[in-house]
Amino acid sequence: MTPTEANNLPDPEETAFFGYRRVRAAEKGRLVEQHFTDVARRYDLMNTLLSFGLHHLWKRTAVKMLGLKPGDRVLDVCGGTGDLALLAARHVGDRGRVVIYDFNRAMLEAGRPKAARSPFGGNILHLQGDAERLSCPDAGFDAAMVGFGIRNLTHPEVGFKEMHRVLKPGGRLMCLEFSQPTWGWFRRLYDLYSFYFMPLAGKIVAGTSRAYTYLPESIRLFARPEELKALLEEIGFTQVRYRRLTNGIAAVHVGVKG
Ligand SMILES: C[S@@+](CC[C@H](N)C(=O)[O-])C[C@H]1O[C@@H](n2cnc3c(N)ncnc32)[C@H](O)[C@@H]1O
């Protein structure tokens, strides 16, 4: 083994957070995978229910901010059931391509009927794999996006570096992720809603309260919008800006591969 190979081996002592639980870093991916297998069948319904339909609006706004053009090749990292990919497919048209990239087969399968029903579904490809090791060549995409996915990675910065690698120079990045409301009273209300109502709704509708306890916990531990902006700039993205949605419940970041 060369010294470089030895440096790249995972550290067996490294830990990561799965919600508020500290777990071995090597175990987190398996827990996240299981989490999405548990919720896949009801994922879209739960999203609409828990956000009162707002996630559709957030996704439309986020894809618009990406500024796609007809013919663009787009990578949807952690694409899941493909909402962002379907929106992107409209923008890129017949000459474009959108790849939904996700490591969870149940989520990809749950989204296939939506792609089949869409008039733009023919431009969408599904690829199963880990976002921290994209099986895509360098500089092959005009745009890369990740929606509500980066927070689940064991090493979010590695996921962003991979997105940077597969973008063409001048290619655009979009990250849509949950954040926290800016108004104090609204944040307290949102805390009550997410720590009490979400797990209860998860139990009733999706048959799992654990999965919907992980969701608010992982949101609270995730980087603030300004921290995320700094991380993207450190990785090499330029013209990074962000917009808070619904008083900061979600935030969209966009940037350009310089
Ligand atoms: C909350 S869902 C978001 C799905 C979709 N982007 C949306 O906005 O509705 C997160 C997705 O990220 C995927 N995911 C989490 N960690 C991943 C990883 N390391 N590699 C690839 N996919 C991952 C999950 O399987 C899941 O489908």
The ligand as a MOL file (V3000), in Angstrom:
LIG
                    3D

  0  0  0     0  0            999 V3000
M  V30 BEGIN CTAB
M  V30 COUNTS 27 29 0 0 0
M  V30 BEGIN ATOM
M  V30 1 C -34.6770 13.8490 1.5750 0
M  V30 2 S -34.3910 12.9140 0.1330 0 CHG=1
M  V30 3 C -34.4280 14.1360 -1.1460 0
M  V30 4 C -34.9600 13.6170 -2.4490 0
M  V30 5 C -35.1720 14.6760 -3.5220 0
M  V30 6 N -33.9370 15.3490 -3.8590 0
M  V30 7 C -36.2120 15.6990 -3.1080 0
M  V30 8 O -35.8690 16.8920 -3.0520 0
M  V30 9 O -37.3590 15.3390 -2.8530 0 CHG=-1
M  V30 10 C -32.6660 12.5740 0.2760 0
M  V30 11 C -32.1740 11.5510 -0.7240 0
M  V30 12 O -30.7460 11.4890 -0.5990 0
M  V30 13 C -30.3410 10.1460 -0.8010 0
M  V30 14 N -29.0090 9.9870 -0.2160 0
M  V30 15 C -28.6580 10.1890 1.0720 0
M  V30 16 N -27.3320 9.9560 1.2300 0
M  V30 17 C -26.8580 9.6260 0.0080 0
M  V30 18 C -25.5710 9.2880 -0.4660 0
M  V30 19 N -24.5120 9.2370 0.3290 0
M  V30 20 N -25.4360 9.0170 -1.7830 0
M  V30 21 C -26.5050 9.0720 -2.6170 0
M  V30 22 N -27.7450 9.3560 -2.2180 0
M  V30 23 C -27.9150 9.6520 -0.9140 0
M  V30 24 C -31.4360 9.3330 -0.1370 0
M  V30 25 O -31.4640 8.0140 -0.5810 0
M  V30 26 C -32.6850 10.1370 -0.5040 0
M  V30 27 O -33.2720 9.6490 -1.6700 0
M  V30 END ATOM
M  V30 BEGIN BOND
M  V30 1 1 1 2
M  V30 2 1 2 3
M  V30 3 1 2 10
M  V30 4 1 3 4
M  V30 5 1 4 5
M  V30 6 1 5 6
M  V30 7 1 5 7
M  V30 8 2 7 8
M  V30 9 1 7 9
M  V30 10 1 10 11
M  V30 11 1 11 12
M  V30 12 1 11 26
M  V30 13 1 12 13
M  V30 14 1 13 14
M  V30 15 1 13 24
M  V30 16 1 14 15
M  V30 17 1 14 23
M  V30 18 2 15 16
M  V30 19 1 16 17
M  V30 20 1 17 18
M  V30 21 2 17 23
M  V30 22 1 18 19
M  V30 23 2 18 20
M  V30 24 1 20 21
M  V30 25 2 21 22
M  V30 26 1 22 23
M  V30 27 1 24 25
M  V30 28 1 24 26
M  V30 29 1 26 27
M  V30 END BOND
M  V30 END CTAB
M  END
